Amino acid sequence: MIKERKSANRKPLIWIFLLVLFIPQSLSAQDNAAWLFLSHTQEITKKFDILADVQLRTTDRLTYFSALLLRTALNYKINKDQSVALGYARKGDWEVEEGEKHYVPEHRIYQQYLHNFKLERMELMFRTRLEQRFVKAERYQFSQRARVLLSAQIPLVANQDFTRGIYANLQDEVFLNVQNKGNVNGSFLDQNRPYASAGYRFSKKLDMELGYTHWLQREDTGDETTGVVQLMVTTSF
């Protein structure tokens, strides 16, 4: 009876999360793209880690590679569940205008807070990030953006301590322009990225998943949505 009561209490939380995650973002026409995302955490000491991400993106219908993101940070573990980080990222976009391809660089400094916690066997993560962005068009322009992410990693067919097995991952990340929004798209809301995936945990050091993101971007000309198929590999040593 106790196990049945716990299961019943958990189901409403899952359905609420799914409902919020998949609220329709836009009625505009949708493009499609693919992303490859590699994420690594390298432990230095019991308190400090190095974080490193590489992300490669394509344009609509996989025509060509449109963006490369390189990101790293020094991460300090407050305790086993919480950490803060200071990092740097470089993003390059290849944009086509009037038949010519142009490279648009962006530099970011960012601060991050991460909180991991569990609901029974489900692994939840809450992350906030503040980015100082330097985007070059004719010249570099400065703006600040806040990002808030909530994710749930749900074991489906896995061993008891979830060190190996099949899982589902559900998350949503909201991007907000908090300073100099006129230097980007002129809107407080910048992006929204609801995401769902299925993955396999080979060990606590290696996850691999294939998922889908309904990516909403707010532009000067209106909202744009892109359906993104993403392959993500996460390692930790």
C-alpha positions as CSV (number, residue, x, y, z in Angstrom):
1,M,0.0,0.0,0.0
2,I,2.8,2.4,0.8
3,K,4.5,1.8,-2.6
4,E,1.1,2.4,-4.4
5,R,0.6,5.6,-2.6
6,K,4.1,6.9,-3.5
7,S,3.5,6.0,-7.2
8,A,0.1,7.8,-7.2
9,N,1.7,10.9,-5.7
10,R,4.4,11.0,-8.4
11,K,2.1,10.7,-11.4
12,P,0.4,14.2,-11.1
13,L,3.9,15.8,-11.0
14,I,5.0,14.1,-14.1
15,W,1.8,15.0,-16.0
16,I,2.0,18.7,-14.9
17,F,5.7,18.8,-16.1
18,L,4.7,17.3,-19.5
19,L,1.8,19.8,-19.9
20,V,4.0,22.8,-19.2
21,L,6.8,21.5,-21.4
22,F,4.8,21.0,-24.5
23,I,2.5,24.1,-24.5
24,P,2.5,25.3,-28.1
25,Q,5.1,28.0,-28.6
26,S,4.2,29.5,-32.0
27,L,1.9,29.0,-35.0
28,S,4.6,30.1,-37.5
29,A,6.1,27.9,-40.2
30,Q,8.8,25.6,-38.8
31,D,12.3,24.9,-40.1
32,N,14.3,21.8,-39.3
33,A,17.9,21.4,-38.2
34,A,20.3,19.0,-36.4
35,W,22.6,19.6,-33.5
36,L,25.5,17.5,-32.1
37,F,26.2,18.3,-28.5
38,L,29.2,17.0,-26.5
39,S,29.4,17.8,-22.8
40,H,32.2,16.9,-20.5
41,T,33.0,17.4,-16.7
42,Q,36.5,16.8,-15.6
43,E,37.1,16.6,-11.9
44,I,40.3,18.4,-10.7
45,T,39.8,18.1,-6.9
46,K,36.9,17.2,-4.6
47,K,35.7,20.8,-4.9
48,F,36.7,21.9,-8.4
49,D,35.7,20.7,-11.9
50,I,36.4,21.9,-15.4
51,L,33.3,22.0,-17.6
52,A,33.6,21.8,-21.4
53,D,30.9,21.8,-24.1
54,V,31.1,21.6,-27.9
55,Q,28.0,22.1,-30.0
56,L,27.7,21.9,-33.8
57,R,24.5,23.1,-35.6
58,T,23.2,22.8,-39.1
59,T,20.8,25.0,-41.1
60,D,17.4,24.1,-42.3
61,R,17.3,20.7,-44.1
62,L,21.0,20.1,-43.2
63,T,22.2,22.3,-46.0
64,Y,25.5,23.3,-44.2
65,F,26.9,23.8,-40.7
66,S,25.6,27.1,-39.4
67,A,27.1,27.5,-36.0
68,L,29.9,26.2,-33.7
69,L,29.7,26.8,-29.9
70,L,32.7,26.2,-27.7
71,R,32.2,26.7,-23.9
72,T,34.2,26.1,-20.8
73,A,34.0,27.0,-17.1
74,L,35.6,26.5,-13.7
75,N,33.0,24.8,-11.5
76,Y,33.0,25.0,-7.6
77,K,31.0,22.4,-5.7
78,I,29.3,23.9,-2.7
79,N,28.1,20.4,-1.7
80,K,27.1,17.2,-3.4
81,D,23.9,18.8,-4.9
82,Q,24.9,22.4,-5.6
83,S,27.6,24.2,-7.5
84,V,28.5,27.5,-9.0
85,A,30.7,28.2,-12.1
86,L,32.4,31.0,-13.9
87,G,33.0,30.5,-17.6
88,Y,33.6,31.7,-21.2
89,A,32.0,30.7,-24.5
90,R,32.7,31.5,-28.1
91,K,29.9,31.1,-30.7
92,G,30.3,31.6,-34.4
93,D,27.4,31.8,-36.9
94,W,27.6,31.5,-40.6
95,E,24.7,33.5,-42.1
96,V,23.8,33.7,-45.8
97,E,22.7,37.1,-47.2
98,E,22.1,37.7,-50.9
99,G,23.9,34.5,-51.8
100,E,27.0,35.3,-49.7
101,K,28.0,33.6,-46.5
102,H,29.0,35.8,-43.6
103,Y,30.7,34.9,-40.3
104,V,29.2,36.5,-37.1
105,P,31.3,35.9,-33.9
106,E,30.0,36.1,-30.4
107,H,31.9,36.1,-27.1
108,R,30.3,35.3,-23.7
109,I,31.3,35.5,-20.1
110,Y,28.8,33.7,-17.9
111,Q,28.0,32.8,-14.3
112,Q,26.1,29.7,-13.4
113,Y,24.3,28.1,-10.4
114,L,23.3,24.4,-10.6
115,H,21.2,22.4,-8.2
116,N,20.7,18.6,-8.6
117,F,18.1,16.7,-6.6
118,K,16.1,13.5,-6.7
119,L,12.4,12.5,-6.6
120,E,12.6,8.8,-5.8
121,R,14.7,7.5,-8.8
122,M,14.1,10.5,-11.0
123,E,17.1,12.9,-11.3
124,L,16.0,16.6,-11.5
125,M,18.2,19.6,-12.3
126,F,17.6,23.3,-11.9
127,R,20.1,25.6,-13.5
128,T,20.3,29.4,-13.8
129,R,22.9,31.2,-16.0
130,L,23.7,34.9,-16.5
131,E,25.6,35.7,-19.7
132,Q,27.4,38.8,-20.7
133,R,27.3,38.8,-24.5
134,F,29.5,40.6,-27.0
135,V,27.9,40.1,-30.5
136,K,29.6,41.5,-33.6
137,A,27.7,42.8,-36.5
138,E,29.4,46.0,-37.8
139,R,30.9,46.3,-34.3
140,Y,30.7,44.4,-31.0
141,Q,27.6,45.2,-29.0
142,F,27.0,44.3,-25.4
143,S,23.9,42.8,-23.8
144,Q,23.1,40.5,-20.9
145,R,20.9,37.4,-20.9
146,A,19.5,35.2,-18.2
147,R,18.7,31.5,-18.8
148,V,16.6,29.2,-16.6
149,L,16.5,25.5,-17.1
150,L,14.6,22.7,-15.4
151,S,15.2,19.0,-16.5
152,A,14.1,15.6,-15.4
153,Q,16.0,12.4,-16.2
154,I,13.5,9.5,-15.7
155,P,14.8,5.9,-15.6
156,L,12.6,3.5,-17.7
157,V,14.5,0.2,-17.9
158,A,17.4,0.6,-15.6
159,N,19.1,-1.0,-12.6
160,Q,18.0,0.0,-9.1
161,D,20.6,2.7,-8.5
162,F,20.3,4.0,-12.1
163,T,24.0,3.5,-13.0
164,R,23.0,1.8,-16.2
165,G,19.9,1.6,-18.4
166,I,17.4,3.3,-20.6
167,Y,15.9,6.7,-19.6
168,A,13.8,9.6,-20.8
169,N,14.9,13.2,-20.5
170,L,12.4,16.1,-20.4
171,Q,13.5,19.7,-20.0
172,D,12.7,23.3,-20.8
173,E,15.0,26.3,-20.9
174,V,13.9,29.9,-21.2
175,F,16.2,32.8,-22.3
176,L,15.5,36.4,-21.2
177,N,17.2,39.5,-22.3
178,V,17.8,41.5,-19.1
179,Q,20.0,44.3,-20.4
180,N,20.4,46.1,-23.7
181,K,17.7,44.1,-25.5
182,G,17.8,46.6,-28.3
183,N,21.2,45.3,-29.2
184,V,19.8,41.9,-29.9
185,N,16.1,41.3,-30.9
186,G,14.4,44.1,-28.9
187,S,12.4,41.7,-26.8
188,F,12.6,40.6,-23.1
189,L,11.9,37.0,-24.2
190,D,14.7,35.8,-26.3
191,Q,14.2,32.0,-26.7
192,N,12.4,29.0,-25.4
193,R,13.6,25.4,-25.9
194,P,11.4,22.6,-24.7
195,Y,13.2,19.3,-25.3
196,A,12.4,15.5,-25.0
197,S,14.8,12.6,-25.6
198,A,15.4,8.9,-25.0
199,G,18.9,7.8,-23.9
200,Y,21.0,5.1,-22.5
201,R,23.3,5.4,-19.5
202,F,26.3,3.2,-19.9
203,S,27.6,4.1,-16.5
204,K,27.7,7.2,-14.2
205,K,30.4,8.5,-16.5
206,L,28.7,8.2,-19.9
207,D,25.2,9.1,-21.1
208,M,24.1,9.1,-24.8
209,E,20.7,10.4,-26.0
210,L,18.8,11.3,-29.1
211,G,16.1,14.0,-28.7
212,Y,13.9,16.7,-30.2
213,T,13.8,20.4,-29.4
214,H,11.0,22.8,-30.4
215,W,13.1,25.9,-30.6
216,L,11.4,29.2,-30.5
217,Q,13.5,32.3,-31.3
218,R,12.1,35.9,-31.1
219,E,13.5,38.0,-33.9
220,D,12.9,41.6,-35.0
221,T,10.7,40.3,-37.8
222,G,8.7,38.0,-35.6
223,D,8.9,34.6,-33.9
224,E,10.7,31.8,-35.7
225,T,10.4,28.1,-34.7
226,T,12.8,25.3,-35.6
227,G,12.4,21.6,-35.0
228,V,15.9,20.3,-33.9
229,V,17.0,16.7,-33.8
230,Q,19.9,16.5,-31.3
231,L,22.4,13.9,-30.5
232,M,23.9,14.5,-27.1
233,V,26.9,12.7,-25.4
234,T,27.6,13.5,-21.8
235,T,30.8,12.3,-20.0
236,S,32.2,12.8,-16.6
237,F,35.6,11.7,-15.2
